[in-house]
């Protein structure tokens, strides 16, 4: 999905991002899906997840499953 096809609801990001430009932004889409994009990438392709996939993804993030190791 292209950014211009997404709903007009605002893109939001975690308050934990601060000044970092490595965060992702999310937006609820009209059909109940969730759009995900890289911050500051206006017009880029959007990853679209259904509610079940979004919850599974965020649960894995919260559990540390996607943490980068040094």
N, C-alpha and C positions, 0 to 999 in steps of 0.2 A: 504494500500500500504506500502511496506517496503521501507526503505530509499534507498537501492541499486537499486530500480526500478525507482526512480525519475530521472529527467533529470540531466545533468551535469552542469546546470546553478548554480551559487553560492547561498547558503542560505544567506539571509539578515535579519537584525533586525533593529528596530528603533534606530536612534541616541540618543533617549531619554533614552535608557536602561542603558547606562553607564556601570558600573562594575557589575550591577545586574545580577544574574543568573536566574531570574524569568521571563525573557522575552521569547517570542516565536520568531521563525525564519520562514520566508516564502520563497517560491521558485516558480517561474513560471514553469509549466510542459509543455512538448511538445504539448499536446493536448489542450492547452488553459486553463487548470485547474490551480488551485493554491494549492500548498502543504503547510501545516502548521505543525510545530513540536515544542516541547519544546526545548529550548536552551540546548546544551551540552548532547543531547540524541541521539547520532549517532547510527543508526541502529534500532531506535524505529519506531513504527507505525506512519504513517503520516496521518493527517486529510486532505482529498482532497475535495476542494470546486469548484463548477463551478463559472464563473465570476459573475453571478447575486447574488449568495449566498455570495461570498466574499465581494462584494460591500455592501450588506445589513448588513453583520457582521461588517465591518469596520465603516459603518455609525452609527450603534448602539454603538460601542465602543466610537466613537467621541462624541456621544450625552450623554455619561455617563451611559448608560443603564446597563453596566456590571461592574460599579465601585463597589468595595467592601466597605462595611460600617463597621466602627469600633464598 
